[in-house]
Amino acid sequence: MNSSNRNIIIFIFFVSASILFPFCKKNIPQPELPYAYINIFIYPNSLDYIPDGGYAYFSANPPSRGIIVYRPFNDEFMVYERTCPYDPNACCTSNDISSCSVLIVEDSGITIIDTCCNSQYLMTDGSPFAGPSPYMLKQYQSYYNGDVLHIFN
């Protein structure tokens, strides 16, 4: 085998590996969060105004700790549970529910952080990128008709 054939084979190997590598990630099963019935209607263009690129917090039925509604574009919404999937029952200082873990949007508006374990997630898709959590954020279904955003599970 001459040098150019060997280089071609090495090149094909690295290209193949780089294409296939992302598919080799382990599928980490999502933990079960306590079930909360979610059936919320909001008006993101008026009463519950959320600008493009903005977000808002809304309360939800217990045991949910609330939801984050993110509006990347005019007619697109991402809705996340505010209970951290890493340790849903974590309380930072005591067993008092007011000190329990809750997800908040950082000042940058780009990331979401857990107040107890400090796991960080991307606002755009709920994927973890820092901290101990390997889990995606729980995302709720939503339907937007141009006026009303219906959030449900």
N, C-alpha and C positions, 0 to 999 in steps of 0.2 A: 504494500500500500504506500503510495507516495504521499508527500507532505500536504498537497492540496486536498486530496481525498480525506485525509485524516482531519484536516481543518474543517471541511464541510460536515463530516460526521459529528465532530465536537460542536459545531455551530447548531446543527439540527438537534442534538441532545439538549443543549442549553435552552433553545427556543421551546422545545417540547416541555421541558421541565418548568420553565417559567409560565407556560400556558396552563399546565396541569396542577401546579403547586397550590393555587388558591382553592382547588376542589378537594384538597387533602385535609382541610381543617376538620377537626372533630366536631360532630354535631352535639352540642351541649344542650341537654334537655332543659327547658325552662322550668323553674320551680313553680309550684302551685301557690298563687297568692290567695288569701282569703277572698271568697266570692262576694262581690258587691253588685247588686242590681243597678245598672246604669241606663237611664232613659232620660236624657237631658236635651232641652231645646234652648238654643241661644241665638241671638241676633247680632252677628259680628259686624254688621254694617251700621248699626244704630245703637240700641240700648246697651249691648255688650261689646262695644266697638273694639276691634282688634285690627290694627293696621297691617298692611303687607310687611312681612318680616318680623312681626310682633307676636306677642303671646299674652295669655291671661290665665289666671288661676280660677278654678270653679270648685265649689264644694260638691260632694257626691254622697250617696248613701253609705253609711258605715257597713263594713269595716274599711272602706276606701278612705284614704287620707286626702282625697280630692283628686282633681285632674288638672293637667296642663294642656291648654289648647294653643298650638303653634300654627301660625298662618304664613307659610313661606311665600305664597303668591295669592292673588285675589281670590281664586276659586279652589285653592288647595289647603287642606287642613291636616295636621297630625295631632292626635289626641293621646296623651300618655297618663298612666296612673302615677300618682305621687308617692306610692309605696315602693320602696326599693326592692327589687327582686333578689338581691344578694342575701339579705337577712330581713324578711318582711316583719318580723316581730322584734327587731332591735330597738332598744331604748338606750339613749346615750348615758343617762345618769341614774335612772331609777325605773321603776315599773309604772310610773305616772305617764299616762297616754300623751300628755302635753310635751313630754321630753323624748317621745319616740321619733324614730327616723322619718324624715320627710324629704322629698326631692324638691329642690328649688333651682330656678334658672339663675346662673351667674350673671354678674353685671354686663358681661360681654354680649349676652343674649344668644350665644352660640352653643354653650354647654349647660348641662343639667348636672347638679351635684347632690349627693346624699349627705345630709347633715350629720350623720353618725359615722358611717364607714368611709366617707370621702370618695366613694366611687364616682366616676365622672362619665357622662354619656353625651353623645352628639345630639343636638336638638333636631337635626335633619332626618335622622332615622332611628334614634334611640339606641344606637350601638355603644357598648362600653369602650372606653379608650384609656382609662387610667383608674387606679384603685383595685381593690380585690375582686370586684364583680366581673364574671365572664358572661353574664346574662344580658340580653336585650331588655329594654324597658317594655312593660306590658302596654300594648297599644289597643285602644278601643276603635270600634268601627264608627264611621260617621257618614252622613249624607248631607250634601249642601245643595239647596235648590236656588241659590242666588240671593236668598233673603234669610232663610232659617237654616241653622246647622243643627242636625239631629245627631246626637251622640248616644251610642247604645252598645250593649254586649249580647 
